[in-house]
Amino acid sequence: MNHYARDTLFTAIPDRPHGQDFSSVSLSTERTYQYDWLRFCQWCLDHDRVELPAHPATVASFLQGEKETGAGMATLNRRVAAISYMHRNAGLPTPLSHGDAQIIRDFLVRPSARRPRRGAQRRSVDLWHEVLDRTAETELESLRDRALIALHVSAAFRLLELSRLTVGQIRLDRASAQINLGRFRSHTARGSSAITVIDDAPLTPVSHLRAWMETSEALTGQLFRRCTDEAATDEGLGEEEIAGIMTARITAAGHLARRVAGGLIQVREGTGGPG
């Protein structure tokens, strides 16, 4: 058991000035990660597992236990973000870079409410990947739409939530984004009002979000807004506009879009090629 990892790496947090090379996140984020990391270390101690470096099977077993105690998707994502952060700070590859990392990612995706049909039905995340691949990376509107889709799918943000997100609610770190949801708490653990999104999740939402925010140059106001050929405007997108954008992107990729209860868009495999 790596006692140095459990007892030492966080001891300097209260007095550590932010901005040093070994600290890529804010002190408040680090304190949150401290709780998650120490919880993981205690679990490893109780189950005779090694926490640093942690094998994906160890992390998956830990997440299974957390899930059984009632932890939601946001909490599981934050636990993994903390574990990954500690590995990076120790100069080690994260469990999510391991060849067996899929067993971790399976815990970070909200399960479908419907059972898949028999036959060779493709996973919805693969279809969403195709939608993103058909969405250009250079045009301003495309960067916005890629960020919209990635957050919608990877972090399960509903259409209404996306339409009301503001720039001030977002804090970007090196490989994660903290999003303060305010009164929208559908993603978060009881008593929390923020979600941590990691870039290791499907569709790399943090990378797409960062590209949109840097290119739009919006410092305040609504996060997702209308665009001209040259710049983002000050007019925010409404819920129905966002639904229309996603539907158009899905259709352009040759798939079928369906709006379902809860403010989500589903993608289903189309019978023809891209439009």
C-alpha positions in Angstrom: 0.0 0.0 0.0 1.4 3.4 -1.0 1.2 5.4 2.3 3.0 8.3 0.7 0.2 8.8 -1.8 -2.4 8.6 0.9 -0.8 10.7 3.6 1.6 13.1 2.1 0.6 14.5 -1.4 -2.2 16.7 0.0 -0.6 17.9 3.2 0.6 21.2 1.7 -2.8 22.2 0.3 -3.8 24.8 2.8 -0.6 26.8 2.3 0.1 25.9 -1.3 0.1 28.9 -3.7 -1.9 28.2 -6.8 -0.1 28.3 -10.1 2.9 26.1 -9.3 3.8 23.5 -11.9 2.6 20.6 -9.9 -0.9 22.1 -9.2 -3.0 22.4 -12.3 -6.3 23.1 -10.6 -7.6 25.7 -8.1 -7.2 25.2 -4.4 -11.0 24.7 -4.0 -10.9 22.0 -6.6 -7.9 20.4 -5.0 -9.6 20.4 -1.6 -12.6 18.6 -3.2 -10.2 16.2 -4.9 -8.6 15.6 -1.5 -11.8 14.2 -0.1 -12.4 12.0 -3.1 -8.8 10.8 -3.1 -8.7 10.0 0.6 -12.0 8.1 0.2 -10.5 6.1 -2.5 -7.3 5.5 -0.5 -9.4 4.3 2.5 -11.3 1.9 0.3 -8.0 0.6 -1.1 -6.7 0.1 2.5 -9.9 -1.8 3.5 -9.7 -4.0 0.4 -5.9 -4.5 0.2 -5.6 -2.7 -3.1 -2.9 -0.4 -4.4 -4.0 3.2 -5.0 -1.0 4.6 -6.8 -0.7 3.4 -9.5 -4.2 2.1 -9.5 -5.3 -0.6 -12.0 -8.6 0.1 -13.8 -10.1 -3.0 -12.1 -9.4 -1.4 -8.7 -11.0 1.9 -9.7 -14.0 0.0 -11.2 -14.5 -2.0 -8.0 -14.3 1.2 -6.0 -16.9 2.9 -8.3 -19.2 -0.1 -8.0 -19.1 0.3 -4.2 -19.8 4.0 -4.4 -22.7 3.4 -6.8 -24.2 0.9 -4.4 -24.1 3.5 -1.6 -26.1 5.9 -3.8 -23.4 8.0 -5.5 -24.7 9.6 -8.7 -23.0 10.0 -12.1 -21.6 13.4 -11.2 -20.0 12.1 -8.0 -18.5 9.1 -9.9 -17.0 11.4 -12.5 -15.5 13.6 -9.8 -14.0 10.5 -8.0 -12.3 9.5 -11.3 -11.2 13.0 -11.9 -9.5 13.1 -8.5 -7.8 9.8 -9.0 -6.6 10.8 -12.5 -5.3 14.1 -11.0 -3.3 12.4 -8.4 -1.7 10.1 -10.9 -0.7 13.0 -13.2 0.8 14.9 -10.2 2.8 11.8 -9.3 4.1 11.6 -12.9 2.1 8.3 -13.6 -0.3 7.4 -16.4 -3.9 7.6 -15.3 -6.0 4.5 -15.0 -8.1 5.9 -17.9 -5.0 5.6 -20.2 -4.7 1.9 -19.5 -5.8 -0.6 -22.1 -8.5 -1.9 -19.7 -9.9 1.6 -19.0 -13.3 0.8 -20.6 -14.4 -0.9 -17.4 -14.1 2.5 -15.7 -15.8 4.4 -18.5 -18.8 2.1 -18.3 -19.5 3.7 -14.9 -19.3 7.2 -16.3 -22.1 7.0 -18.8 -25.7 7.2 -17.9 -27.4 3.9 -18.7 -30.1 3.9 -21.3 -33.6 3.7 -20.0 -34.5 1.3 -22.8 -33.2 -2.2 -23.5 -31.4 -2.5 -26.8 -33.2 -4.4 -29.5 -31.9 -7.7 -30.7 -29.5 -7.7 -33.6 -26.5 -5.6 -34.5 -27.6 -2.4 -33.0 -24.7 0.0 -32.7 -24.0 1.8 -29.5 -25.4 5.3 -29.4 -22.0 6.8 -28.4 -20.6 5.5 -31.7 -23.3 7.2 -33.6 -22.7 10.4 -31.7 -19.0 10.1 -32.6 -20.1 10.0 -36.3 -22.2 13.1 -35.8 -19.2 15.0 -34.4 -16.9 13.7 -37.2 -19.4 15.2 -39.7 -19.3 18.5 -37.8 -16.4 20.6 -39.0 -13.8 21.8 -36.5 -13.0 25.2 -38.1 -16.2 27.1 -38.4 -17.5 29.0 -35.4 -21.0 27.5 -35.5 -19.4 24.0 -35.8 -17.3 24.6 -32.7 -20.3 25.7 -30.8 -22.3 22.7 -31.9 -19.6 20.2 -31.1 -19.5 21.6 -27.5 -23.2 21.4 -27.3 -23.3 17.8 -28.4 -20.4 16.7 -26.3 -21.9 18.1 -23.1 -25.3 16.8 -23.9 -24.0 13.3 -24.4 -21.0 12.9 -22.1 -22.4 14.8 -19.1 -26.1 14.3 -19.8 -26.9 18.0 -19.9 -30.5 18.5 -20.8 -31.6 21.0 -23.5 -33.0 23.5 -21.0 -29.8 23.3 -18.9 -27.7 24.0 -22.0 -29.8 26.9 -23.0 -29.3 28.6 -19.5 -25.7 27.9 -18.9 -23.6 31.1 -18.6 -19.9 31.7 -19.1 -19.6 32.5 -15.4 -20.7 29.0 -14.4 -17.8 27.4 -16.2 -14.3 26.9 -14.8 -11.8 25.1 -17.0 -8.8 23.3 -15.7 -6.2 21.3 -17.6 -8.4 18.2 -18.3 -11.6 18.9 -16.5 -14.4 21.5 -16.3 -16.3 22.5 -13.2 -19.8 23.6 -14.0 -21.9 25.3 -11.3 -25.5 24.3 -12.1 -27.1 26.7 -9.6 -30.7 25.5 -9.1 -30.4 22.7 -11.8 -29.3 19.8 -9.7 -30.4 16.8 -11.8 -26.8 15.7 -12.3 -25.4 16.3 -8.9 -25.2 14.5 -5.6 -27.6 15.5 -2.9 -26.6 18.9 -1.4 -24.3 19.8 -4.3 -24.8 22.3 -7.1 -21.8 21.6 -9.3 -20.6 18.9 -11.6 -17.0 18.1 -12.7 -16.8 17.0 -16.3 -13.6 15.2 -17.3 -12.1 15.0 -20.8 -11.7 11.2 -20.5 -15.4 10.9 -20.8 -17.0 10.0 -24.2 -16.6 12.6 -26.9 -14.0 14.6 -24.9 -16.4 17.4 -23.8 -13.8 19.6 -22.1 -11.7 19.9 -25.3 -14.8 20.9 -27.3 -16.0 23.3 -24.6 -12.6 24.9 -24.4 -12.4 25.4 -28.2 -15.8 27.1 -28.3 -15.1 29.4 -25.4 -11.7 30.5 -26.6 -12.9 31.1 -30.2 -16.2 32.8 -29.3 -14.2 35.1 -26.9 -17.3 35.5 -24.7 -16.4 36.7 -21.2 -19.9 37.0 -19.8 -23.5 36.1 -20.6 -25.0 33.0 -22.1 -22.5 30.3 -23.0 -24.2 29.0 -26.1 -25.3 31.8 -28.5 -26.1 32.6 -32.1 -23.3 33.2 -34.5 -22.7 35.2 -37.7 -20.1 34.2 -40.3 -17.5 36.1 -38.3 -18.3 36.2 -34.6 -20.6 35.0 -31.8 -23.4 37.4 -31.0 -24.8 38.4 -27.6 -28.1 36.5 -28.4 -28.3 33.2 -26.5 -29.8 30.1 -28.0 -33.1 28.9 -26.6 -34.1 25.3 -25.8 -35.9 24.7 -29.1 -33.0 26.2 -31.1 -30.6 23.8 -29.5 -32.9 20.9 -30.2 -33.1 22.0 -33.8 -29.3 22.3 -34.1 -28.7 18.8 -32.7 -31.4 17.3 -34.9 -29.9 18.9 -38.0 -26.4 17.6 -37.1 -27.7 14.1 -36.6 -29.6 14.2 -39.9 -26.6 15.5 -41.7 -24.7 12.4 -40.4 -27.3 10.1 -41.9 -28.9 9.2 -38.6 -32.3 9.7 -36.9 -33.0 12.1 -34.1 -35.7 11.7 -31.5 -36.5 14.0 -28.6 -37.5 12.1 -25.5 -38.8 12.9 -22.1 -36.5 14.8 -19.8 -35.2 17.2 -22.4 -32.8 14.8 -24.1 -32.1 14.0 -27.8 -31.6 10.4 -28.8 -29.7 9.3 -31.9 -30.6 6.1 -33.8 -28.9 4.6 -36.7 -30.2 5.7 -40.1 -30.8 3.4 -43.0 -29.0 5.6 -45.5 -25.7 7.4 -45.7 -24.9 10.9 -44.6 -26.9 13.7 -46.1 
